[in-house]
Amino acid sequence: MSPPSHPAEHTIPPHTLTQLAQEWLAEDIPNFDLAGVCVGSQEVEARLLCKTPHSILAGSPFFTAVFTEVGCTVDWIHQEGTEIGPGAIVLTAVVRGPARCLLLGERPALNCLARASGIATRSSQLQAMATAGDWHGEVAGTRKTTPGFRLVEKYAMLVGGVSMHRQDLSGMVMLKDNHVWASGSITEAVKAARSVCGFSSKIEVECRSAEEGREAATAGADIVMLDNFQPQELHTAARALKGEFPALLIEASGGVAPENIALYFSPHVDIISLGCITQGCPVVDFSLKVQRPIANLSPQE
């Protein structure tokens, strides 16, 4: 029996899982599987091993979807979102199915699991720092994701306990420096965006100074991103803006990393976003080991 599901698993539509699994398999196996002749279609069992202690397991729905597409089954020993360890090598799941089919799914499935678990692990670590620092706000990801793999990476943030931020350009209006320069001013950019985004979308403006933040808030922005501020500058600007606009959300971004995130914690900052949640994030080391069929063992073995 598989362990209970993580709430994040219920956010992915089944047809999306199927579509992604089919795309990944088609990319990896567009024509003949010539190596499949070596193993045939005998039923085998493979053990999924985690080799990175204290990692957060994430990506099991994608892993399972890949193997479902090739006619295999997966029994999970660990629940999505749990920490695996402390052992150096931990049995995480068991995959069963025809040998050649199991090996067809191996690499796409492991790629998803390794990447998602790496992001979830970093996310969990960052959230733990926020909790330890008694900070009330949200740690968030960014759109600095791998093309074609964003849904997996955003999902992994959820499992790791941080905010996904906006999903794509349609999710929220974010006016960055190029939007402002092309529009002529922050006020004009906010006005134009508000005319089309309606009541259901927030408007966020990237600002390089407290003065720009004040202009954005006055123009009707819901969120002001204080971009590339040094920590003390950030605290001063955020305090001033919150004093004038109490309902305004303040986001800090740019130059924030796991090593210095605690310097950005402030009662006047609501969101801290970090590109390093996805960019340059270490993966978790998983391997899939097929067990030798009993029929193939010699008498001496």
KADABEL-V899351 format. One record per residue. RES is the residue in one letter. SS is DSSP state (H for helix, E for strand, - for the rest). OMEGA is omega as a letter, one per 30 degrees, with the letter a starting at -180 (999 if undefined). Layout:
RES_SS_OMEGA / RES_SS_OMEGA
This chain:
M_-_l / S_-_l / P_-_a / P_-_a / S_-_l / H_-_a / P_H_a / A_H_a / E_H_a / H_H_l / T_H_a / I_-_l / P_-_a / P_H_a / H_H_l / T_H_l / L_H_a / T_H_a / Q_H_l / L_H_l / A_H_a / Q_H_l / E_H_a / W_H_l / L_H_l / A_H_l / E_H_a / D_H_a / I_-_a / P_-_a / N_-_a / F_-_l / D_-_a / L_H_a / A_H_a / G_H_a / V_H_a / C_H_a / V_-_l / G_-_a / S_-_l / Q_-_l / E_E_l / V_E_l / E_E_l / A_E_a / R_E_l / L_E_a / L_E_l / C_E_a / K_-_l / T_-_a / P_-_l / H_-_l / S_E_l / I_E_l / L_-_l / A_-_l / G_-_a / S_H_l / P_H_a / F_H_l / F_H_a / T_H_a / A_H_l / V_H_a / F_H_l / T_H_a / E_H_a / V_-_l / G_-_l / C_-_l / T_E_a / V_E_l / D_E_a / W_E_l / I_-_l / H_-_a / Q_-_l / E_-_l / G_-_l / T_-_l / E_E_a / I_E_l / G_-_g / P_-_a / G_-_a / A_-_l / I_-_a / V_E_l / L_E_a / T_E_l / A_E_l / V_E_l / V_E_a / R_E_l / G_E_l / P_E_a / A_H_a / R_H_l / C_H_l / L_H_a / L_H_l / L_H_a / G_H_a / E_H_a / R_H_l / P_H_a / A_H_l / L_H_l / N_H_l / C_H_a / L_H_a / A_H_a / R_H_a / A_H_a / S_H_l / G_H_l / I_H_l / A_H_l / T_H_l / R_H_l / S_H_l / S_H_l / Q_H_l / L_H_l / Q_H_l / A_H_l / M_H_l / A_H_l / T_H_l / A_H_l / G_-_l / D_-_a / W_-_a / H_-_a / G_-_a / E_E_l / V_E_a / A_E_l / G_-_l / T_-_l / R_-_l / K_-_a / T_-_l / T_-_l / P_-_l / G_-_a / F_-_a / R_H_a / L_H_l / V_H_a / E_H_l / K_H_l / Y_H_a / A_H_l / M_H_l / L_H_a / V_H_l / G_H_l / G_-_l / V_-_l / S_E_l / M_-_a / H_-_a / R_-_a / Q_-_a / D_-_a / L_-_l / S_-_a / G_-_l / M_-_l / V_E_l / M_E_a / L_E_a / K_-_a / D_H_a / N_H_l / H_H_a / V_H_a / W_H_a / A_H_a / S_H_a / G_-_l / S_-_l / I_H_a / T_H_l / E_H_l / A_H_l / V_H_a / K_H_a / A_H_a / A_H_a / R_H_a / S_H_a / V_H_a / C_H_l / G_-_a / F_-_a / S_-_a / S_-_l / K_-_l / I_E_l / E_E_a / V_E_l / E_E_a / C_E_a / R_-_a / S_-_l / A_H_l / E_H_l / E_H_l / G_H_l / R_H_l / E_H_a / A_H_a / A_H_l / T_H_l / A_H_l / G_-_l / A_-_l / D_-_a / I_E_l / V_E_l / M_E_l / L_E_a / D_E_l / N_-_l / F_-_l / Q_-_a / P_H_a / Q_H_l / E_H_a / L_H_a / H_H_a / T_H_a / A_H_a / A_H_l / R_H_a / A_H_a / L_H_l / K_H_l / G_H_a / E_H_a / F_-_a / P_-_a / A_-_a / L_-_l / L_E_a / I_E_l / E_E_l / A_E_a / S_E_l / G_-_l / G_-_a / V_-_a / A_-_l / P_-_a / E_-_a / N_-_a / I_H_a / A_H_l / L_H_a / Y_H_l / F_-_a / S_-_l / P_-_a / H_-_l / V_-_a / D_-_a / I_E_l / I_E_a / S_E_a / L_-_l / G_H_a / C_H_l / I_H_l / T_-_a / Q_-_l / G_-_a / C_-_l / P_-_l / V_-_l / V_-_a / D_-_l / F_E_l / S_E_a / L_E_a / K_E_l / V_E_l / Q_-_a / R_-_l / P_-_a / I_H_a / A_H_a / N_H_a / L_-_l / S_-_l / P_-_a / Q_-_a / E_-_999
